[in-house]
Amino acid sequence: MNRYPLWKYLLILAVLLAGLIYALPNFYGESPAVQVSPLRASLKADAALRERVEKALKAASLSPEVVALDGNSVKARFADTDNQLKAKDVLISRLGEDYMVALNLLSRSPRWLTNLYALPMYLGLDLRGGVHFLLQVDMKAALGKALEASTGDIRSTLRDQKIAYSGVSREGNMLLVKFRDTDARSKGEAEIKQHFTDYALSAKEAGGEFVLQATLKPEAERRIQDSAVQQNLLTLRNRVNELGVAEPVIQQQGADRVVVQLPGVQDTARAKDILGRTATLEVRMVDDEHQISPGAAAPFGTEMFKDRDGNMLLVKKQVILTGERINDAQPGFDSRNNEPAVHINLDGVGARKFKEASRENVGKRMAIILFEKGKGEIVTAPVIREEIGGGRVQISGKMSTVEAQDTSLLLRAGALAAPMEIIEERTVGPSLGADNIKRGFDSTKIGFIMVAVFMIAYYLMFGTISVLALGANLLLLVALLSMLQATLTLPGMAGIALTLGMAIDANVLINERVREELRNGVTPQAAIHAGYDRAFGTILDSNATTLIAGIALFMFGSGPIKGFAVVLCLGILTSMFSAVLISRALVNLIYGRKVRLAKVAIG
């Protein structure tokens, strides 16, 4: 009656063993480390970079505990902060400006745990300390920028098609294109409809002029606004890399706000400077007339830049156009050979300059250079095959689909798409974060001990079994959070404490049901069986309703609320498993094999 088959015991044992393995890294603590990350999209953190780091440290007589690849960075762990600081200075001098070297903390977990992908949870801003910013994107400015760009584009299009017009102006969120007669207006309307599909057109007459009103369609407005937020998010992520933050949080909040959390950063002024930094894009011609000698200076009127493969190219100083003339850049495919490509849209002035430059330089290479922190990198240098007009430029050749997406994002992310204003700013000190960790851990520990004392005193052996199941529940919850690489925050610690209370509640229901059966004169074995079976429905109902509330919090909440919801939902699942399966397995092992059970220790 109260016996499990062997496979069920083995399953429970396997789950507990896995939980122990993946929860262990959280108990080893952290050691000082150095993190090396590429500053440019064309550079990758790979085995070659790891070897360079190892050789540089060995040459400086520094012995790291471990050097390993971790995502898009290489991390070296040391025994103390003195070696950590020395290693940072050595790597900065050896690797140069192409890589960012930052101080970090790494788990002291043994290598065999790391090889099993058993990693500790990350600590949030409120536990580790750092800075928090809430920024608001100026959506009016984003729409205004799009309208201003379209104003110049419409002028250029009408001029190229030799359609007479008397003016193009902006009035609020509307563009007014004025013509002298209805025939010109009809031709202009047909041309604008063909090239500017984001605008809804309507004709009217005012003051003797024939006017064409162009207003952005609602879906186009949403796309422009979404694109502005996404571009700003990408730009911020690129800039935050310079700060060397291990686990930055950069995410959209609502329609027009961005949350930036930088754990471990205490210099608020420097963080503001990095977030507000600008980047520029330039288009120049490649100088193929002169040969580059290693170590030689660039000829007069030229400069040398690295391309994406690390090769040096000689580029003329004369700038054809800048990134301010790029309206949009999207990944796509070359219509001729179906290879991945990047399609760029220029504004009116940029289109005219690009057309003239391409006409005069057919057969030559044109370099697109991204300048950031005063240093330029050649994103691509294609050969001009023919005159390129219309303001639409295609970049292709030896490019994968992922590279085309990255390049298009990079071209759009040279600068912020729309201004952002910091509307909230908070700083959490490292000592306050350590104090929060201690208080959160102590509250969970004290709560667990108090619950354990009560359960054992009130339910005797069944109370002891409930406490063991509660410990298993806590172990499994920590293991799940570690496997998901969740970021632990104060609300998350509150969720863990709440989970303990909910989990023990299920055992209280079971124990009271067993007591009730015993009072009704049922034999102990039958009382145990009936207690678990009849309490299960109540436990399932109560946990299901709480799970629904947790899912709602996760779906509609943000930030700390989502963190609390994740811990709550995972805690419900682990408490169901521990309260029903693990405690029942222990009861079966202790009492289930006794055929003639006279009594049970349940208080």
Summary of the structure (lengths in Angstrom):
residues: 603
radius of gyration: 32.5
end to end distance: 22.6
largest distance: 107.4
contacts: 1939
relative contact order: 0.11
helix: 51%
strand: 23%
